[in-house]
């Protein structure tokens, strides 16, 4: 069965960096685009970034453009999110999610999430 | 990248039907049949309930249905059950990004 397991969350100071990972199993990871979606405490879902199956194209929300970088290692079945210049408003649970096909914004499987807290 | 507009809350009694609206623009909901709906219970990850406006993933009850007219999409839940109480989010592809609605809290009375 499809499994997505995020890791790498924690507490970081404003201006700091953090790298999240998402280990995928149960499907052909190299064939599917992947998303990062976040949810601030008590708030709604916010799309963060998407990467195509082969890493050829990446898309970002305006709120993270220039600060976050999405990447993947298909040999390790792992998705990454490098987060730099972190701000208090980046505090959230970060989910990785698989797209149903291509870049459609249809997230058919989600991980359990990892909490990132930006605080001094 | 403005969020889609959903009502903050809706409620209904067991057995009744409810509809949640999701209003976007001609750049997202109105341009693509790529609206999806997610159910989220407290402390849990979201779950895909409807995709491509009206399609149901395998395993999702046929009590859940979706539709779209112009820039507004809708999720209808018929025969409300206690376990339907959750937050619901709409989502639309928007060309070079993806936008979510603000979420609707469904209370089953």
Interface residues (C-beta under 8 A of the other chain):
Chain A: X35 X37 X44 X45 X46 X47 X50 X59 X60 X61 X62 X63 X95 X100 X103 X104 X105 X106 X107 X108 X109 X110 X111 X112 X113
Chain B: X1 X3 X34 X36 X38 X40 X45 X46 X47 X48 X51 X52 X57 X87 X89 X91 X92 X93 X94 X96 X97 X98 X99 X100 X101 X102 X103
